[in-house]
């Protein structure tokens, strides 16, 4: 994944991660709920949460849609350049958990121009530039 720079968490980061927390509760996934908010400067471009989507070619009845991808749906790719994504994970018991984007989501986000990721960890927030 390359080298990441750790960056200080701001009041705006905390506000956006709180919005991602609220969005995460829309998920109906039983094990954990993930919410994502993508912004460019102070403008919110998209929000999303993890969910099951039916798909006719899926080997089983459902395909899982990650919150990071859901947040990007409907956003023009050019708007995502130099944007920041905020990702929150709520465990089944309601506690905050690690929400670092998976390898596939990380690759996708990097390809569309996301420059900063802020996500929950087991001990607080992590902010990294990619």
MMTF fields as JSON, N, C-alpha, C and O atoms, coordinates in Angstrom:
{
  "mmtfVersion": "1.0.0",
  "mmtfProducer": "UNKNOWN",
  "numBonds": 519,
  "numAtoms": 520,
  "numGroups": 130,
  "numChains": 1,
  "numModels": 1,
  "chainsPerModel": [1],
  "groupsPerChain": [130],
  "chainIdList": ["A"],
  "bondAtomList": [4, 2, 8, 6, 12, 10, 16, 14, 20, 18, 24, 22, 28, 26, 32, 30, 36, 34, 40, 38, 44, 42, 48, 46, 52, 50, 56, 54, 60, 58, 64, 62, 68, 66, 72, 70, 76, 74, 80, 78, 84, 82, 88, 86, 92, 90, 96, 94, 100, 98, 104, 102, 108, 106, 112, 110, 116, 114, 120, 118, 124, 122, 128, 126, 132, 130, 136, 134, 140, 138, 144, 142, 148, 146, 152, 150, 156, 154, 160, 158, 164, 162, 168, 166, 172, 170, 176, 174, 180, 178, 184, 182, 188, 186, 192, 190, 196, 194, 200, 198, 204, 202, 208, 206, 212, 210, 216, 214, 220, 218, 224, 222, 228, 226, 232, 230, 236, 234, 240, 238, 244, 242, 248, 246, 252, 250, 256, 254, 260, 258, 264, 262, 268, 266, 272, 270, 276, 274, 280, 278, 284, 282, 288, 286, 292, 290, 296, 294, 300, 298, 304, 302, 308, 306, 312, 310, 316, 314, 320, 318, 324, 322, 328, 326, 332, 330, 336, 334, 340, 338, 344, 342, 348, 346, 352, 350, 356, 354, 360, 358, 364, 362, 368, 366, 372, 370, 376, 374, 380, 378, 384, 382, 388, 386, 392, 390, 396, 394, 400, 398, 404, 402, 408, 406, 412, 410, 416, 414, 420, 418, 424, 422, 428, 426, 432, 430, 436, 434, 440, 438, 444, 442, 448, 446, 452, 450, 456, 454, 460, 458, 464, 462, 468, 466, 472, 470, 476, 474, 480, 478, 484, 482, 488, 486, 492, 490, 496, 494, 500, 498, 504, 502, 508, 506, 512, 510, 516, 514],
  "bondOrderList": [1, 1, 1, 1, 1, 1, 1, 1, 1, 1, 1, 1, 1, 1, 1, 1, 1, 1, 1, 1, 1, 1, 1, 1, 1, 1, 1, 1, 1, 1, 1, 1, 1, 1, 1, 1, 1, 1, 1, 1, 1, 1, 1, 1, 1, 1, 1, 1, 1, 1, 1, 1, 1, 1, 1, 1, 1, 1, 1, 1, 1, 1, 1, 1, 1, 1, 1, 1, 1, 1, 1, 1, 1, 1, 1, 1, 1, 1, 1, 1, 1, 1, 1, 1, 1, 1, 1, 1, 1, 1, 1, 1, 1, 1, 1, 1, 1, 1, 1, 1, 1, 1, 1, 1, 1, 1, 1, 1, 1, 1, 1, 1, 1, 1, 1, 1, 1, 1, 1, 1, 1, 1, 1, 1, 1, 1, 1, 1, 1],
  "groupList": [{"groupName": "UNK", "atomNameList": ["N", "CA", "C", "O"], "elementList": ["N", "C", "C", "O"], "formalChargeList": [0, 0, 0, 0], "bondAtomList": [1, 0, 2, 1, 3, 2], "bondOrderList": [1, 1, 2], "singleLetterCode": "X", "chemCompType": "L-PEPTIDE LINKING"}],
  "groupTypeList": [0, 0, 0, 0, 0, 0, 0, 0, 0, 0, 0, 0, 0, 0, 0, 0, 0, 0, 0, 0, 0, 0, 0, 0, 0, 0, 0, 0, 0, 0, 0, 0, 0, 0, 0, 0, 0, 0, 0, 0, 0, 0, 0, 0, 0, 0, 0, 0, 0, 0, 0, 0, 0, 0, 0, 0, 0, 0, 0, 0, 0, 0, 0, 0, 0, 0, 0, 0, 0, 0, 0, 0, 0, 0, 0, 0, 0, 0, 0, 0, 0, 0, 0, 0, 0, 0, 0, 0, 0, 0, 0, 0, 0, 0, 0, 0, 0, 0, 0, 0, 0, 0, 0, 0, 0, 0, 0, 0, 0, 0, 0, 0, 0, 0, 0, 0, 0, 0, 0, 0, 0, 0, 0, 0, 0, 0, 0, 0, 0, 0],
  "groupIdList": [1, 2, 3, 4, 5, 6, 7, 8, 9, 10, 11, 12, 13, 14, 15, 16, 17, 18, 19, 20, 21, 22, 23, 24, 25, 26, 27, 28, 29, 30, 31, 32, 33, 34, 35, 36, 37, 38, 39, 40, 41, 42, 43, 44, 45, 46, 47, 48, 49, 50, 51, 52, 53, 54, 55, 56, 57, 58, 59, 60, 61, 62, 63, 64, 65, 66, 67, 68, 69, 70, 71, 72, 73, 74, 75, 76, 77, 78, 79, 80, 81, 82, 83, 84, 85, 86, 87, 88, 89, 90, 91, 92, 93, 94, 95, 96, 97, 98, 99, 100, 101, 102, 103, 104, 105, 106, 107, 108, 109, 110, 111, 112, 113, 114, 115, 116, 117, 118, 119, 120, 121, 122, 123, 124, 125, 126, 127, 128, 129, 130],
  "secStructList": [7, 7, 7, 7, 3, 3, 7, 7, 7, 7, 2, 2, 2, 2, 2, 2, 2, 2, 2, 2, 2, 2, 2, 2, 6, 6, 7, 7, 7, 1, 1, 3, 3, 3, 3, 3, 3, 3, 3, 3, 6, 6, 3, 3, 3, 3, 3, 3, 3, 7, 3, 3, 3, 3, 7, 6, 6, 7, 1, 1, 1, 3, 3, 3, 3, 7, 2, 2, 2, 2, 2, 2, 6, 6, 1, 7, 4, 4, 4, 4, 6, 6, 7, 3, 3, 3, 3, 3, 3, 3, 3, 6, 6, 1, 7, 3, 3, 7, 7, 7, 7, 7, 2, 2, 2, 2, 2, 2, 2, 2, 2, 6, 6, 7, 7, 3, 3, 3, 3, 3, 3, 6, 6, 3, 3, 3, 3, 3, 3, 7],
  "xCoordList": [0.807, 0.0, 0.855, 0.324, 2.109, 2.949, 3.1, 2.602, 3.791, 4.08, 2.934, 2.424, 2.531, 1.497, 2.085, 2.946, 1.608, 1.987, 0.853, -0.301, 1.162, 0.165, 0.01, 1.003, -1.232, -1.526, -2.406, -3.149, -2.331, -3.111, -4.611, -5.032, -5.396, -6.859, -7.367, -6.947, -8.266, -8.823, -10.254, -10.849, -10.794, -12.188, -13.122, -14.13, -12.804, -13.617, -13.588, -14.608, -12.415, -12.32, -13.258, -13.955, -13.273, -14.141, -15.62, -16.435, -15.954, -17.327, -17.741, -18.842, -16.862, -17.176, -17.215, -18.034, -16.342, -16.365, -17.637, -18.167, -18.123, -19.385, -20.546, -21.471, -20.501, -21.521, -21.429, -22.455, -20.213, -20.032, -20.585, -21.154, -20.412, -20.974, -22.49, -23.079, -23.117, -24.578, -25.041, -26.042, -24.327, -24.665, -24.521, -25.293, -23.539, -23.287, -24.508, -24.702, -25.323, -26.482, -27.598, -28.592, -27.453, -28.405, -28.168, -29.066, -26.962, -26.636, -27.498, -27.766, -27.925, -28.686, -27.847, -28.371, -26.543, -25.643, -25.516, -25.3, -25.645, -25.707, -24.381, -24.369, -23.269, -22.001, -21.405, -20.9, -21.462, -20.936, -21.556, -22.081, -21.488, -22.062, -20.965, -20.254, -20.829, -19.798, -20.461, -21.299, -20.061, -20.539, -19.362, -18.263, -19.581, -18.516, -19.065, -20.194, -18.226, -18.547, -17.343, -16.208, -17.585, -16.488, -16.688, -17.775, -15.616, -15.661, -14.519, -13.459, -14.756, -13.692, -13.717, -14.661, -12.655, -12.598, -13.723, -13.734, -14.659, -15.748, -17.039, -18.046, -17.017, -18.231, -18.397, -17.515, -19.524, -19.83, -20.269, -21.21, -19.563, -19.856, -20.764, -21.601, -20.596, -21.383, -21.317, -20.365, -22.329, -22.355, -22.74, -23.412, -22.308, -22.643, -22.487, -21.902, -23.011, -22.897, -22.847, -23.262, -22.33, -22.23, -23.618, -24.471, -23.809, -25.109, -24.993, -23.997, -26.026, -26.15, -26.95, -27.968, -26.497, -27.229, -27.516, -26.648, -28.721, -29.017, -28.391, -28.364, -27.902, -27.287, -27.543, -27.28, -28.048, -28.413, -27.242, -27.455, -26.015, -24.87, -24.112, -23.108, -24.57, -23.89, -24.036, -25.099, -22.956, -23.043, -24.074, -24.72, -24.219, -25.312, -26.28, -26.058, -27.309, -28.351, -27.879, -28.433, -26.858, -26.452, -24.986, -24.16, -24.676, -23.303, -23.174, -24.118, -22.02, -21.788, -21.215, -20.226, -21.816, -21.338, -20.664, -21.291, -19.385, -18.651, -19.079, -19.43, -19.048, -19.48, -18.673, -19.223, -17.372, -16.518, -16.96, -16.996, -17.294, -17.746, -19.134, -19.411, -20.0, -21.348, -21.298, -22.105, -20.361, -20.232, -19.815, -20.14, -19.109, -18.619, -19.632, -19.511, -20.622, -21.61, -22.346, -22.815, -22.442, -23.16, -22.335, -22.836, -21.084, -20.209, -19.36, -18.79, -19.272, -18.419, -16.974, -16.497, -16.282, -14.91, -13.999, -13.163, -14.137, -13.294, -13.459, -12.526, -14.648, -14.887, -14.125, -13.854, -13.784, -13.112, -11.62, -10.967, -11.079, -9.66, -9.315, -9.937, -8.325, -7.839, -8.883, -8.848, -9.794, -10.836, -10.371, -9.296, -11.219, -10.976, -12.158, -13.309, -11.881, -12.956, -12.86, -11.77, -14.012, -14.136, -14.906, -15.994, -14.35, -14.967, -15.078, -14.094, -16.291, -16.567, -17.117, -17.973, -16.623, -17.123, -17.692, -17.016, -18.951, -19.596, -19.732, -20.368, -19.128, -19.258, -20.669, -21.476, -20.941, -22.249, -22.64, -23.811, -21.637, -21.923, -21.944, -22.096, -21.79, -21.858, -20.532, -20.461, -19.475, -18.173, -17.536, -17.868, -16.617, -15.914, -14.861, -14.183, -14.724, -13.74, -12.929, -13.171, -11.971, -11.081, -11.862, -12.547, -11.744, -12.465, -11.529, -11.949, -10.269, -9.324, -9.846, -10.18, -9.917, -10.417, -9.616, -8.395, -10.325, -9.688, -8.8, -8.844, -8.012, -7.079, -7.819, -7.351, -8.95, -9.707, -10.24, -10.093, -10.856, -11.377, -10.242, -10.37, -9.131, -7.975, -7.495, -7.234, -7.38, -6.953, -7.923, -7.516, -9.204, -10.226, -10.171, -10.165, -10.13, -10.118, -8.887, -8.978, -7.752, -6.523, -6.653, -6.246, -7.214, -7.356, -8.265, -8.04, -9.292, -10.211, -9.754, -10.418, -8.623, -8.044, -8.157, -7.746, -8.703, -8.778, -7.357, -6.505, -7.103, -5.754, -5.606, -4.496, -6.726, -6.657, -7.755, -8.887, -7.414, -8.381, -8.348, -7.283, -9.519, -9.662, -10.587, -11.694, -10.146, -10.954, -10.771, -9.783, -11.755, -11.686, -10.747, -10.591, -10.136, -9.339, -9.914, -10.911, -9.307, -9.77, -9.489, -10.05, -8.605, -8.188, -8.455, -7.974, -9.183, -9.431, -9.476, -9.969, -8.954, -8.97, -7.582, -6.591, -7.527, -6.287, -6.526, -7.561, -5.562, -5.641, -4.374, -3.278, -4.506, -3.319, -3.51, -4.599, -2.439, -2.415, -1.908, -1.012, -2.487, -2.075, -1.584, -1.194],
  "yCoordList": [-1.185, 0.0, 1.255, 2.345, 1.153, 2.336, 2.985, 2.492, 4.091, 4.822, 5.765, 6.461, 5.792, 6.708, 7.683, 7.323, 8.926, 9.935, 10.058, 10.236, 9.966, 10.166, 11.666, 12.392, 12.14, 13.558, 13.826, 12.944, 15.032, 15.398, 15.42, 15.8, 15.009, 15.003, 16.409, 17.0, 16.943, 18.282, 18.193, 17.117, 19.35, 19.411, 19.025, 18.358, 19.433, 19.062, 17.546, 16.945, 16.927, 15.467, 14.795, 13.84, 15.292, 14.702, 14.879, 13.992, 16.011, 16.266, 15.309, 14.76, 15.114, 14.236, 12.765, 11.999, 12.37, 10.978, 10.731, 9.62, 11.773, 11.641, 11.458, 10.69, 12.157, 11.951, 10.532, 9.889, 10.037, 8.657, 7.662, 6.635, 7.974, 7.12, 7.058, 5.979, 8.207, 8.247, 7.489, 6.774, 7.641, 6.949, 5.435, 4.668, 5.009, 3.568, 2.83, 1.653, 3.505, 2.846, 2.579, 1.941, 3.058, 2.713, 1.286, 0.664, 0.774, -0.568, -1.591, -1.462, -2.607, -3.686, -4.953, -6.025, -4.816, -5.949, -6.282, -5.386, -7.547, -7.957, -7.87, -7.473, -8.23, -8.327, -6.973, -6.79, -6.033, -4.693, -3.732, -4.139, -2.463, -1.417, -0.421, 0.063, -0.117, 0.813, 1.947, 1.729, 3.173, 4.36, 5.096, 5.075, 5.746, 6.502, 7.822, 7.909, 8.852, 10.179, 10.622, 10.536, 11.094, 11.579, 13.069, 13.514, 13.832, 15.296, 15.817, 15.199, 16.96, 17.698, 19.082, 19.85, 19.38, 20.567, 20.411, 19.415, 21.331, 21.219, 20.702, 20.562, 20.421, 20.001, 18.485, 17.743, 18.038, 16.605, 16.193, 16.749, 15.203, 14.717, 13.494, 13.323, 12.647, 11.424, 10.765, 10.959, 9.987, 9.187, 7.765, 7.541, 6.817, 5.428, 4.557, 4.965, 3.365, 2.387, 0.994, 0.784, 0.039, -1.323, -1.948, -1.733, -2.723, -3.349, -4.536, -4.71, -5.326, -6.409, -5.891, -5.221, -6.196, -5.841, -7.132, -7.998, -7.26, -8.428, -8.192, -7.071, -9.252, -9.157, -10.476, -11.537, -10.436, -11.68, -12.618, -13.824, -12.112, -12.968, -13.388, -14.095, -12.969, -13.334, -14.835, -15.398, -15.502, -16.946, -17.277, -18.323, -16.406, -16.558, -15.42, -14.669, -15.275, -14.307, -12.857, -11.961, -12.622, -11.252, -10.993, -11.906, -9.739, -9.254, -8.174, -7.424, -8.093, -7.131, -5.854, -5.903, -4.721, -3.423, -2.71, -2.468, -2.375, -1.694, -0.238, 0.373, 0.311, 1.687, 2.699, 3.693, 2.453, 3.386, 3.52, 4.621, 2.395, 2.398, 3.024, 3.807, 2.68, 3.239, 4.761, 5.439, 5.308, 6.765, 7.43, 8.594, 6.708, 7.276, 7.167, 7.868, 6.302, 6.115, 7.422, 8.078, 7.79, 8.994, 10.272, 11.345, 10.18, 11.351, 11.365, 10.34, 12.499, 12.607, 12.379, 12.936, 11.56, 11.176, 12.381, 12.354, 13.421, 14.601, 15.285, 15.915, 15.166, 15.772, 15.055, 15.635, 13.8, 13.001, 13.312, 12.916, 14.019, 14.354, 15.191, 16.222, 14.738, 15.392, 15.416, 16.297, 14.471, 14.414, 13.624, 13.024, 13.648, 12.918, 12.005, 12.412, 10.777, 9.859, 9.587, 9.422, 9.544, 9.27, 7.964, 7.822, 7.011, 5.69, 5.315, 5.352, 4.957, 4.588, 3.171, 2.802, 2.381, 1.013, 0.884, 1.165, 0.453, 0.15, -1.364, -2.0, -1.936, -3.38, -3.724, -2.844, -4.996, -5.49, -4.964, -4.688, -4.829, -4.335, -2.807, -2.246, -2.126, -0.669, 0.043, 1.258, -0.686, -0.039, 0.224, -0.413, 1.178, 1.555, 0.502, -0.002, 0.172, -0.819, -0.34, 0.74, -1.146, -0.814, -0.747, -1.696, 0.392, 0.614, 0.983, 1.627, 0.581, 0.878, 0.229, -0.955, 1.003, 0.419, -0.823, -0.864, -1.829, -3.059, -2.743, -1.636, -3.706, -3.517, -3.082, -2.196, -3.69, -3.357, -1.932, -1.169, -1.567, -0.202, 0.82, 1.884, 0.497, 1.398, 1.665, 2.813, 0.631, 0.78, 1.614, 2.474, 1.353, 2.12, 3.59, 4.468, 3.858, 5.24, 5.997, 7.162, 5.329, 5.952, 6.246, 7.311, 5.308, 5.474, 6.641, 7.294, 6.913, 8.014, 9.346, 10.364, 9.354, 10.62, 10.963, 12.052, 10.069, 10.348, 10.48, 9.634, 11.531, 11.79, 11.55, 11.342, 11.578, 11.406, 10.458, 10.529, 9.574, 8.662, 8.856, 8.854, 9.023, 9.103, 7.964, 7.86, 7.11, 5.95, 5.62, 5.996, 4.907, 4.505, 3.311, 2.492, 3.249, 2.082, 1.572, 2.103, 0.567, 0.064, 1.056, 0.939, 2.046, 2.99, 4.448, 5.315, 4.762, 6.154, 6.335, 5.471, 7.477, 7.796, 7.753, 8.059, 7.369, 7.367, 8.226, 8.116, 9.076, 9.914, 9.693, 9.879, 9.298, 9.059, 9.615, 9.554, 10.154, 10.605, 9.455, 8.717, 9.309, 8.213, 8.746, 7.97],
  "zCoordList": [0.0, 0.0, 0.0, -0.217, 0.226, 0.187, 1.541, 2.553, 1.534, 2.757, 3.093, 2.215, 4.344, 4.777, 5.783, 6.586, 5.729, 6.697, 7.7, 7.309, 8.984, 10.014, 10.22, 10.253, 10.358, 10.423, 11.639, 12.07, 12.195, 13.379, 13.073, 11.981, 14.048, 13.956, 14.292, 15.287, 13.466, 13.684, 14.211, 14.256, 14.61, 15.054, 13.907, 14.138, 12.671, 11.514, 11.304, 10.965, 11.506, 11.387, 12.383, 12.04, 13.607, 14.645, 14.286, 14.538, 13.706, 13.296, 12.175, 12.199, 11.201, 10.067, 10.494, 9.987, 11.414, 11.881, 12.696, 12.705, 13.38, 14.114, 13.137, 13.407, 12.01, 10.976, 10.42, 10.202, 10.188, 9.713, 10.736, 10.367, 12.029, 13.098, 12.964, 13.023, 12.787, 12.661, 11.42, 11.466, 10.327, 9.078, 9.252, 8.677, 10.04, 10.204, 10.746, 10.443, 11.537, 12.129, 11.127, 11.472, 9.884, 8.825, 8.332, 7.764, 8.55, 8.094, 8.823, 10.017, 8.085, 8.695, 8.849, 9.149, 8.639, 8.781, 10.265, 11.082, 10.619, 12.018, 12.77, 13.935, 12.138, 12.856, 13.215, 14.322, 12.293, 12.536, 11.539, 10.503, 11.865, 11.033, 10.684, 11.566, 9.404, 8.95, 8.188, 7.314, 8.543, 7.849, 7.246, 7.801, 6.119, 5.456, 4.945, 4.463, 5.066, 4.546, 3.736, 4.205, 2.523, 1.699, 1.454, 1.085, 1.669, 1.581, 0.733, 0.634, 0.127, -0.532, 0.094, -0.087, 0.837, 1.696, 2.709, 3.433, 2.8, 3.773, 3.155, 3.848, 1.865, 1.166, 1.21, 0.777, 1.73, 1.755, 0.355, -0.21, -0.191, -1.543, -1.527, -2.414, -0.518, -0.471, 0.882, 1.638, 1.18, 2.4, 2.013, 1.006, 2.821, 2.53, 3.757, 4.76, 3.663, 4.743, 4.136, 2.996, 4.917, 4.408, 4.336, 5.197, 3.284, 3.081, 2.132, 1.429, 2.141, 1.181, 0.005, 0.184, -1.183, -2.389, -3.139, -3.247, -3.651, -4.476, -5.846, -6.352, -6.419, -7.743, -8.459, -7.893, -9.687, -10.369, -10.632, -10.761, -10.715, -11.001, -9.747, -9.843, -8.589, -7.344, -7.112, -7.371, -6.616, -6.381, -5.3, -5.352, -4.349, -3.402, -3.702, -4.652, -2.946, -3.24, -3.099, -3.737, -2.266, -1.966, -2.275, -2.248, -2.569, -2.645, -1.599, -1.35, -0.992, 0.065, -0.527, -1.257, -0.225, -0.702, 0.468, 1.5, 0.304, 1.368, 1.45, 0.441, 2.656, 2.912, 2.103, 1.629, 1.943, 1.215, -0.243, -0.791, -0.859, -2.251, -2.335, -3.242, -1.393, -1.35, -1.266, -1.902, -0.492, -0.345, -1.657, -1.892, -2.498, -3.768, -4.904, -5.909, -4.756, -5.823, -6.088, -5.159, -7.339, -7.711, -7.639, -7.975, -7.209, -7.146, -8.406, -8.781, -9.054, -10.232, -9.835, -8.847, -10.607, -10.265, -10.046, -9.143, -10.837, -10.687, -9.34, -8.842, -8.745, -7.436, -6.329, -5.278, -6.564, -5.534, -5.435, -4.47, -6.427, -6.424, -5.193, -4.936, -4.443, -3.22, -2.101, -1.241, -2.108, -1.086, 0.139, 0.152, 1.157, 2.405, 2.668, 2.506, 3.072, 3.453, 4.948, 5.496, 5.593, 7.021, 7.159, 6.6, 7.897, 8.014, 9.494, 10.233, 9.91, 11.309, 11.355, 10.55, 12.3, 12.495, 13.897, 14.886, 13.967, 15.242, 15.347, 14.505, 16.388, 16.605, 17.062, 17.36, 17.109, 17.522, 18.907, 19.169, 19.796, 21.149, 21.229, 22.314, 20.074, 20.028, 20.191, 20.007, 20.534, 20.697, 19.332, 18.332, 19.328, 18.11, 17.783, 18.68, 16.515, 16.094, 14.908, 14.369, 14.51, 13.404, 12.087, 11.705, 11.406, 10.158, 9.012, 8.051, 9.108, 8.028, 6.749, 6.744, 5.663, 4.407, 3.994, 4.14, 3.478, 3.019, 1.81, 1.272, 1.397, 0.281, -0.993, -1.707, -1.273, -2.478, -2.407, -3.361, -1.289, -1.131, -1.149, -1.756, -0.483, -0.459, -1.886, -2.248, -2.681, -4.067, -4.883, -5.664, -4.696, -5.41, -5.015, -5.878, -3.717, -3.231, -3.729, -4.115, -3.714, -4.213, -5.707, -6.17, -6.451, -7.907, -8.28, -9.298, -7.469, -7.796, -7.214, -7.409, -6.499, -6.062, -4.6, -4.198, -3.78, -2.341, -1.805, -2.079, -1.05, -0.54, 0.959, 1.45, 1.689, 3.141, 3.594, 3.117, 4.515, 5.108, 6.62, 7.237, 7.2, 8.649, 9.025, 8.496, 9.93, 10.304, 11.774, 12.405, 12.294, 13.692, 13.837, 12.932, 15.008, 15.379, 16.694, 17.182, 17.261, 18.538, 19.668, 20.757, 19.398, 20.44, 20.117, 20.847, 19.078, 18.715, 17.219, 16.495, 16.746, 15.329, 14.738, 15.401, 13.479, 12.712, 11.475, 10.817, 11.173, 9.962, 9.184, 9.712, 7.938, 7.121, 5.724, 5.153, 5.193, 3.8, 2.957, 3.366, 1.78, 0.896, -0.423, -1.295]
}
